[in-house]
């Protein structure tokens, strides 16, 4: 979660020092079946894409505003907002990725969909620029 909700939940009252890993993720997805998407006209697809882009930009704007308030709230609680440097952020991301690979592969093995999972992991590896080991 972003740190804004953490402040709203008053985490800073018991843990006033936060370290940002310079990333944020949320489960705010737009989903539509491929057959349905392909049945839409190019104009309709463009409208959806425009709406998704605007929503993503607005989400980033809100998070940026919330994050600005976090440092003030932490300071008022006697704490501080710290951030990892680029090298530590990269090391953090690589460590998470290695765990994700292990977990995803174990799940795929148990669900008998190893080839499909490897396709997904390969695309993620390429996008994240992290090794598929």
N, C-alpha and C positions, 0 to 999 in steps of 0.2 A: 504494500500500500504506500501511498505517498505519505509524507510526514504530516500533512495537514490534519488528517483524521487522528493521527497519534496525539497531536496537541489537543484536539477536541475530546479525546478520551483521557486526557490529562496524564499520559504516560510520563511526561516531563516532571511531574511532581515526585515520582519515585526513581526516575532515571533521567537526569537532566542533561546528559551528554549523549548526543546522537552522532553517528558517523554515516555519512551518505556514501554510497558506492557509485554515485554518479549515473544511476539508471533508475528507470521507473517502468513498471509494467502493470497492466490492468486487463481484466477480462471484459472489455467493452468491444464486443465484436459485432459485425454485421454478417449475417449468414443467409445464404440462399442456395438452393439446390442448383447444380450446374445446368440441368435440363431447363429449369425455370429461367435462369439467367440467360441462357442461350435463346430462349423463346421471346425475350424482350427485344424491342427495337433498339437500334443504336442510340436514338435520342433518349429513350427511357433509361438505358444503361448509363448514359452520360449524366442524367439527372441524379441517379443513385450515386454515381461516383462523386459528383459535385457535393451532394449531401454528406457523404462519408468524409470527404476531405474537409469540409467545413466543420463537421462534428469533431474530427480529430484535432483540427487547429484550435477550436474552442476549448477542448479538453486540455490541451497543452497550456493555453492561456490561463485557465482556472488553476491548474496545478502550479504554474509559475507564481501566481498571486498567493496561493496557499504557502508555497515554499518560502516566499519572502517573509511571511508572518511567523514562520517557524523559528527563525534565528532570534527574533525579538522575544518570543514566548520562552525560548530556552534561556536566553540571557536574563530575563526577568525571574526565572526560577533558579538562577545561579549556575546555569549550565552553558553549554556551547554546542553549536553545530559545526562539526568537522567534516572534511571530505577526503576520500582517498585520492592519491595522485594517480596519474594515468597508468603507471606500471602496476600499482597495487590493484587498480580497477581491473586491468587485464588479467592479472593472476586470479582475482576473485571470480571473474567470468569463466576462466578456463577451468577452475576447480568445480564450479557449479555445472558446467557443461559435461565434465567427466562423470559426475554423479548422475546427471540426466541421461547420458548415454547408457550407463549400466542399468538404471531403472527402466528406461524405455525398452531396452533389449530384453530384459527379463520379462516384462509385461508382454511383449510381442511373442516371446517363446511360449509363454503360458496360454496365449490366445491364438497360437498357430497362425500368426500373420507377420513372420519375420521379414519376408521380402518387402511387404508394404511399409513396415517400420523403417527398414533401411532406406527406402526411397525418401521417406519424410526426413529422416536424420541426415541424409546426404544433402537435401535442399537446405535444411537448417544450418548444417556445417558450412555450406557455401555462403549463405546469407550472413552468418555470424563471423565468418572468417576464422573458424576454430577447427582444429583437426578432428577428423572422423576416426579416432583410434579406439 
